[in-house]
């Protein structure tokens, strides 16, 4: 349920950007969504459909672009993608720590008809 306010704000932003571009219809919205953002894709999709009802974005295709979680090696500073439960750096085998990559949730692209 915590997705509701975020998706509502995102829809408002999409509608404002489209209106500023002179769009008559929004046909697709691409969202970058990190593996660790904590949002459920099904909930985001449901809220998107509800909040876009009776707007120029009604019926727009919602596209999710996954963003992999990354770690940073404590020893050599290498950034790398987490592979399952393995937290070890592929360069030096030292343990990595979670960085902010993979927690994203933002609008990457809006497709419109003018």
C-alpha positions as CSV (number, residue, x, y, z in Angstrom):
1,X,0.0,0.0,0.0
2,X,3.0,2.4,0.4
3,X,3.2,2.5,-3.4
4,X,-0.1,4.4,-3.6
5,X,1.3,7.9,-2.7
6,X,4.4,7.4,-4.8
7,X,2.5,6.3,-7.9
8,X,-0.1,9.1,-7.4
9,X,2.8,11.6,-7.4
10,X,4.4,9.9,-10.4
11,X,1.2,10.0,-12.4
12,X,0.8,13.7,-11.6
13,X,4.3,14.3,-12.8
14,X,3.7,12.4,-16.0
15,X,0.5,14.3,-16.7
16,X,2.2,17.6,-16.1
17,X,5.1,16.8,-18.4
18,X,2.8,15.5,-21.2
19,X,0.6,18.6,-20.9
20,X,3.6,20.9,-21.2
21,X,4.6,19.0,-24.4
22,X,1.1,19.5,-25.9
23,X,0.2,15.8,-25.7
24,X,-3.3,14.7,-26.4
25,X,-2.6,11.1,-25.3
26,X,0.0,9.3,-23.3
27,X,0.6,5.9,-24.9
28,X,3.4,4.5,-22.7
29,X,5.3,5.2,-19.6
30,X,8.7,3.5,-18.8
31,X,9.6,3.2,-15.1
32,X,13.1,2.4,-13.9
33,X,12.5,0.2,-10.8
34,X,15.4,-1.1,-8.7
35,X,15.4,-4.6,-7.4
36,X,15.5,-3.3,-3.8
37,X,13.1,-0.3,-4.1
38,X,10.5,-2.3,-2.1
39,X,7.7,-1.8,-4.5
40,X,5.5,-4.6,-6.0
41,X,5.2,-4.4,-9.7
42,X,1.6,-5.6,-9.6
43,X,0.6,-2.9,-7.0
44,X,2.3,-0.2,-9.0
45,X,0.5,-1.3,-12.1
46,X,-2.9,-1.4,-10.3
47,X,-2.4,2.1,-8.8
48,X,-1.2,3.4,-12.1
49,X,-4.4,2.2,-13.8
50,X,-6.6,3.7,-11.0
51,X,-4.8,7.1,-11.0
52,X,-4.8,7.4,-14.8
53,X,-8.5,6.6,-15.2
54,X,-10.3,9.4,-17.1
55,X,-7.0,11.2,-17.9
56,X,-4.9,11.4,-21.1
57,X,-2.8,8.5,-19.7
58,X,-5.8,6.1,-19.4
59,X,-4.9,2.8,-21.1
60,X,-1.2,3.8,-21.4
61,X,1.2,0.8,-21.5
62,X,3.3,0.7,-18.3
63,X,6.8,-0.6,-19.0
64,X,9.2,-1.7,-16.2
65,X,12.9,-1.4,-16.7
66,X,14.6,-3.4,-13.9
67,X,17.7,-1.9,-12.2
68,X,20.0,-4.5,-10.7
69,X,21.2,-4.2,-7.2
70,X,24.9,-3.4,-7.0
71,X,27.6,-3.7,-4.3
72,X,30.9,-1.9,-3.8
73,X,33.9,-3.8,-2.7
74,X,35.3,-2.6,0.7
75,X,38.9,-3.5,-0.4
76,X,39.3,-2.4,-4.0
77,X,36.3,-0.2,-4.6
78,X,35.0,-2.2,-7.5
79,X,31.2,-1.8,-8.2
80,X,29.6,-5.1,-9.1
81,X,26.1,-6.7,-9.4
82,X,25.0,-9.1,-6.7
83,X,24.8,-12.7,-7.9
84,X,22.2,-14.5,-5.7
85,X,23.5,-14.5,-2.1
86,X,27.2,-14.0,-3.2
87,X,28.4,-10.7,-1.8
88,X,32.1,-11.2,-2.8
89,X,33.9,-9.0,-5.3
90,X,34.7,-10.7,-8.6
91,X,38.0,-8.9,-8.8
92,X,39.5,-9.4,-5.3
93,X,37.0,-11.7,-3.6
94,X,36.6,-9.4,-0.6
95,X,33.1,-8.8,0.7
96,X,31.1,-5.9,-0.8
97,X,28.5,-3.7,0.8
98,X,25.2,-2.6,-0.7
99,X,25.3,0.8,-2.3
100,X,22.3,2.9,-3.4
101,X,22.0,1.3,-6.9
102,X,19.0,-0.9,-7.1
103,X,16.7,1.3,-5.0
104,X,15.6,3.5,-7.9
105,X,12.1,4.3,-8.8
106,X,11.6,7.0,-11.4
107,X,10.0,7.8,-14.8
108,X,12.5,7.1,-17.5
109,X,10.4,7.9,-20.6
110,X,6.9,9.0,-21.6
111,X,5.5,8.3,-25.0
112,X,2.9,10.6,-26.3
113,X,0.6,11.4,-29.2
114,X,0.3,15.1,-30.1
